Amino acid sequence: MKIAFKKTLQTLKMSLPIMAGILMLISLLNPLFEIYYPRIFTGNYFLDPLIGAIAGSVSFGIPVASYVVGGELIKGGVSLLAVAAFILSWSTVGLVVLPLEIASLGKKFAVWRNSLNFVFSIIISILTILTLKFIL
Amino acid sequence: MVAIYFVASIFNASLVLNSLEKAFQTFVKLLPVLVLVFGVIFVVNLLLNPEKIKRHLGHDSGIKGWFFASAASVLIVSPPYVVFPLLGQLKEHGMRYSLMAVFLGNRNVQPAFLPVMAFYFGLPFTVVISVYILIFSVLSGIIMGKVMKESESIPMSDVAGIV
C-alpha cells in the first residue's frame, strides 16, 4: 500500500509539471498560430493525418500530455483527423528517444517498430474518423 | 517555461496575461478528471509489480503472453525513458519481440488517462480509437515477430484454454 502510494506520488510529481508546462506553452502559441491552422489542415484524408503524425513523431512522452495538446489544437481549428494521428504517433513513435530504444531493444527492432507505428497512426486516425462519421 | 513567458511579456504583455488565464482555466477544468486519473493509477500500482509482469511475458507465454502484454501496457503508466530500459530488462528475461511491439503499440489505451481523452475528444472517439489501437497493436506484434524472425510456438494447452 505504501509502495503503491509512493509510486503514484512519483507519477503525479512527474506528470503535473509536464502537463502544466504544456498547457502554458500551448496557450501562448495557439493564439499566434491558430490563423494558419485552417490553411494547413484542410480536412484532407491523407495530408492532415500525415502532418499530425509527423508532428507527433518528433515529440514523445506520456500519452496524457498529447491529449492536452491535441484538445487545445482542436479548439484552435486543427482537424480531429490530424489530432488523432498526432496523439497516436506521440506515444508510439519517438524520433527523439530512438537512440534510447536502439540501445535497449536493438536497431532493427527500433527502426521497424517506429516506421510501422508511424504508418499505423495514419491508418488508425483515418479509420477512426470514418467510423465516427458512419456511426454518429 | 518561465523564461519563455518572461521574454514573450516584453513583446506582448496582454497576450501573455490572456494565455496564463486560459491555461489556468483549462487546468482547473481538468482537475476533477486528474483526481480520477491518479486514483486509477494508485489502484493499478497496488495490484501490479514488475515481478508479476516478468512471469507472464516470457518465451513460453503463448497466447496468454499476448493478453498480458496488452494488459500490462494498458495498465502501466511510465514515460519512455522508463519503458525502454524496463523492456530491455524484460528482453533479457526472455520477453518476445512481438510482445514488446504489442506493449509499445498500446500505450494510448490507458484506463487511467482515458477520462482525459474523453474530456477533450468525447466518449465515442475514445472508444473507437481505443478499439483500433488494440487491434493494430496485435497486428504490429505479428509483423514485428516476422521481421525479427521469431519462432512463434504457441502451446496447444493455451489454444485449448482459449477455445
Interface residues (C-beta under 8 A of the other chain):
Chain A: M1 I3 A4 F5 K7 T8 T11 L12 M14 L16 M19 A20 G21 L23 M24 L25 I26 S27 L28 P31 L32 F60 G61 I62 P63 V64 Y67 V68 G70 G71 E72 I74 L80 V83 A84 I87 L88 S91 T92 G94 V97 L100 E101 A103 S104 L105 K108 F109 W112 R113 L116 N117 F120 I123 I124 S125 L127 T128 T131 L132 I135 L136
Chain B: M1 I4 Y5 A8 L15 V16 N18 S19 L20 K22 A23 T26 F27 L30 L34 V37 F38 I41 F42 N45 L46 V77 S78 P79 P80 Y81 F84 P85 L87 G88 K91 Y97 M100 A101 L104 G105 R107 N108 Q110 F113 V116 M117 F119 Y120 F121 P124 F125 V128 I129 Y132 I133 F136 L139 S140 I143 M144 V147 M148
